[in-house]
Amino acid sequence: MEGIPVIAYASKYYDKLLAATWDHLQIVVITLLFSLVLAVLLTVLCSCSRTVSRVLLHLFSMIYSVPSLALLALLIPITGLGRNTAIVALVIYNQYLLLRNFLAGLDGVDRGVVEAATGMGMTHLQLLWKVKIPLAKKALIAGLRIALVSTVGIATIAASINAGGLGTILFDGLRTMNTAKILWGSLLSAVLAVGIDRLLSFVERKSEKSA
């Protein structure tokens, strides 16, 4: 396999590249679903208490500063090697990115609008779901974009603990000094990250026009 040109490698082993890309997408999508559910619950909790909000943001900020390989290593004794550990780590990392942007977006809603809705007799949850969230869509989508791009990158590193994905090709290329594998693993990860970012950017523009 050594010495095969980059294009020739892709034409010969396209099935492996597609399988790795599909595995990577699965990790990203599963992580996104769990991350959003947890982030929404924590956002609701934080919207009820400034103290809880500060504590959680500080906690997740400290966790986010931990290098991904170190966090993965810390989780292995608990969740073992493989995809589950990668997803747990990614969900934890995403909480800082999502929670910070979600809370910033909700706090940025015009106070006059909030006071008017409160004066109409809206409960805290009604105010959150019917007023604040629709008006904070831009910040919410921005947080989602950052979290997804981060997830694609860290999921590549998670291949080092047998999580699968495009990192498998990249690390195998580094181990065997195979330039084609290194380039395809890196290129597909970058294309996936940019593609997801562009897609959410399009959704963001559409949501602004429909507002």
C-alpha positions as CSV (number, residue, x, y, z in Angstrom):
1,M,0.0,0.0,0.0
2,E,3.0,2.2,0.5
3,G,3.7,4.6,-2.3
4,I,0.2,4.5,-3.8
5,P,-0.7,8.1,-5.0
6,V,-3.4,9.9,-3.2
7,I,-6.0,9.7,-6.0
8,A,-5.3,6.1,-6.7
9,Y,-5.7,5.3,-3.0
10,A,-9.1,6.9,-2.9
11,S,-10.3,5.0,-6.0
12,K,-9.0,1.7,-4.7
13,Y,-10.1,2.0,-1.0
14,Y,-13.1,4.3,-1.4
15,D,-15.2,1.8,0.6
16,K,-12.9,2.3,3.6
17,L,-13.1,6.1,3.3
18,L,-16.9,6.0,3.1
19,A,-17.2,3.6,6.0
20,A,-14.9,5.8,8.2
21,T,-16.8,9.0,7.2
22,W,-20.1,7.3,8.0
23,D,-18.8,6.2,11.4
24,H,-17.6,9.7,12.0
25,L,-21.0,11.2,11.2
26,Q,-22.7,8.7,13.5
27,I,-20.5,9.8,16.4
28,V,-21.2,13.5,15.6
29,V,-25.0,13.0,15.3
30,I,-25.3,10.9,18.4
31,T,-23.2,13.3,20.4
32,L,-25.3,16.2,19.1
33,L,-28.6,14.6,20.2
34,F,-27.3,13.9,23.8
35,S,-25.6,17.3,24.0
36,L,-28.7,19.2,23.0
37,V,-31.0,17.3,25.4
38,L,-28.5,17.9,28.3
39,A,-27.8,21.5,27.3
40,V,-31.5,22.4,27.2
41,L,-32.2,20.9,30.6
42,L,-29.2,22.7,32.1
43,T,-30.2,26.0,30.4
44,V,-33.7,25.8,31.9
45,L,-32.0,25.1,35.3
46,C,-29.6,28.0,34.9
47,S,-32.4,30.4,33.8
48,C,-34.0,29.8,37.2
49,S,-30.8,30.6,39.3
50,R,-27.9,32.9,38.6
51,T,-25.8,31.0,41.1
52,V,-26.4,27.7,39.4
53,S,-25.5,29.3,36.1
54,R,-22.2,30.7,37.4
55,V,-21.3,27.4,39.0
56,L,-22.1,25.2,36.0
57,L,-20.3,27.6,33.5
58,H,-17.2,27.6,35.7
59,L,-17.3,23.8,36.1
60,F,-17.7,23.2,32.4
61,S,-15.1,25.8,31.6
62,M,-12.5,23.9,33.7
63,I,-13.4,20.6,32.1
64,Y,-13.2,22.2,28.6
65,S,-9.6,23.3,29.4
66,V,-8.6,19.7,30.0
67,P,-6.9,18.3,26.8
68,S,-9.1,15.8,25.0
69,L,-6.6,12.9,25.2
70,A,-6.4,13.5,29.0
71,L,-10.2,13.5,29.4
72,L,-10.5,10.3,27.3
73,A,-7.8,8.6,29.4
74,L,-9.7,9.6,32.6
75,L,-12.9,8.1,31.3
76,I,-11.5,4.8,30.0
77,P,-11.5,3.1,33.5
78,I,-15.2,4.0,33.8
79,T,-16.6,3.6,30.3
80,G,-13.9,1.5,28.7
81,L,-12.4,1.8,25.2
82,G,-14.5,2.6,22.2
83,R,-17.2,4.9,20.9
84,N,-19.2,5.2,24.1
85,T,-16.2,6.9,25.9
86,A,-15.7,9.2,22.9
87,I,-19.4,10.2,23.0
88,V,-19.4,10.8,26.8
89,A,-16.3,13.0,26.5
90,L,-17.7,15.0,23.5
91,V,-21.1,15.6,25.3
92,I,-19.2,16.9,28.3
93,Y,-17.1,19.2,26.2
94,N,-20.1,20.5,24.3
95,Q,-21.9,21.6,27.4
96,Y,-19.6,24.5,27.9
97,L,-19.9,25.7,24.3
98,L,-23.7,25.2,24.2
99,L,-24.5,26.4,27.6
100,R,-22.4,29.6,27.3
101,N,-24.0,30.5,24.0
102,F,-27.5,29.6,25.0
103,L,-27.4,31.6,28.2
104,A,-25.7,34.6,26.4
105,G,-28.5,34.5,23.8
106,L,-31.3,34.4,26.4
107,D,-29.7,37.1,28.5
108,G,-29.4,39.3,25.4
109,V,-33.2,39.4,24.8
110,D,-34.5,42.9,25.2
111,R,-35.6,43.5,28.8
112,G,-38.6,45.6,27.6
113,V,-39.9,42.5,25.8
114,V,-39.4,40.3,28.8
115,E,-41.1,42.8,31.1
116,A,-44.0,43.1,28.7
117,A,-44.4,39.3,28.5
118,T,-44.2,39.1,32.3
119,G,-46.8,41.8,32.6
120,M,-49.1,39.7,30.4
121,G,-49.0,37.0,33.1
122,M,-46.6,34.5,31.4
123,T,-44.9,32.0,33.7
124,H,-41.1,31.6,33.7
125,L,-41.3,28.6,31.4
126,Q,-43.7,30.3,29.0
127,L,-41.5,33.3,28.9
128,L,-38.5,31.0,28.1
129,W,-40.1,29.0,25.4
130,K,-42.4,31.5,23.7
131,V,-40.4,34.7,24.0
132,K,-36.7,34.3,24.8
133,I,-35.8,31.2,22.7
134,P,-37.4,32.5,19.5
135,L,-35.7,35.9,19.9
136,A,-32.3,34.2,20.7
137,K,-32.2,31.9,17.7
138,K,-29.1,33.5,16.3
139,A,-27.0,32.9,19.4
140,L,-28.4,29.4,19.8
141,I,-27.5,28.4,16.3
142,A,-24.0,30.0,16.7
143,G,-23.4,27.8,19.8
144,L,-24.6,24.8,17.9
145,R,-22.2,25.6,15.0
146,I,-19.2,25.9,17.3
147,A,-20.1,22.7,19.2
148,L,-20.5,20.7,16.0
149,V,-17.2,21.8,14.5
150,S,-15.5,21.1,17.8
151,T,-17.1,17.6,17.9
152,V,-15.9,16.7,14.4
153,G,-12.3,17.6,15.4
154,I,-12.2,15.9,18.8
155,A,-14.0,12.8,17.3
156,T,-11.0,12.5,15.0
157,I,-8.7,12.3,18.1
158,A,-11.0,9.8,19.7
159,A,-9.9,7.2,17.2
160,S,-6.9,6.8,19.4
161,I,-9.2,4.9,21.9
162,N,-10.8,2.7,19.2
163,A,-13.8,5.0,18.7
164,G,-13.7,4.6,14.9
165,G,-14.2,7.4,12.4
166,L,-11.9,9.3,10.2
167,G,-9.2,9.4,12.8
168,T,-8.7,5.7,12.3
169,I,-7.4,6.4,8.8
170,L,-5.3,9.4,9.9
171,F,-3.6,7.6,12.8
172,D,-3.0,4.5,10.8
173,G,-1.4,6.7,8.2
174,L,0.8,8.3,10.9
175,R,1.8,4.9,12.3
176,T,2.7,3.5,8.9
177,M,4.0,6.8,7.4
178,N,1.4,6.4,4.6
179,T,1.0,9.9,3.1
180,A,-2.3,9.0,1.3
181,K,-4.0,7.9,4.5
182,I,-2.7,11.0,6.4
183,L,-4.0,13.3,3.7
184,W,-7.4,11.6,3.2
185,G,-8.0,11.4,7.0
186,S,-7.2,15.0,7.5
187,L,-9.0,16.2,4.3
188,L,-12.2,14.4,5.0
189,S,-12.3,15.6,8.6
190,A,-11.8,19.2,7.4
191,V,-14.4,18.9,4.7
192,L,-16.9,17.4,7.2
193,A,-16.3,20.3,9.6
194,V,-16.6,23.0,7.0
195,G,-19.6,21.4,5.4
196,I,-21.5,21.2,8.7
197,D,-20.5,24.8,9.5
198,R,-21.7,26.0,6.1
199,L,-25.0,24.1,6.4
200,L,-25.8,25.7,9.8
201,S,-24.7,29.1,8.5
202,F,-27.3,28.6,5.7
203,V,-30.0,27.6,8.3
204,E,-29.0,30.7,10.4
205,R,-29.5,33.0,7.4
206,K,-32.9,31.4,6.6
207,S,-34.1,31.7,10.2
208,E,-33.1,35.4,10.1
209,K,-35.1,36.0,6.9
210,S,-38.2,34.2,8.3
211,A,-38.1,36.1,11.6
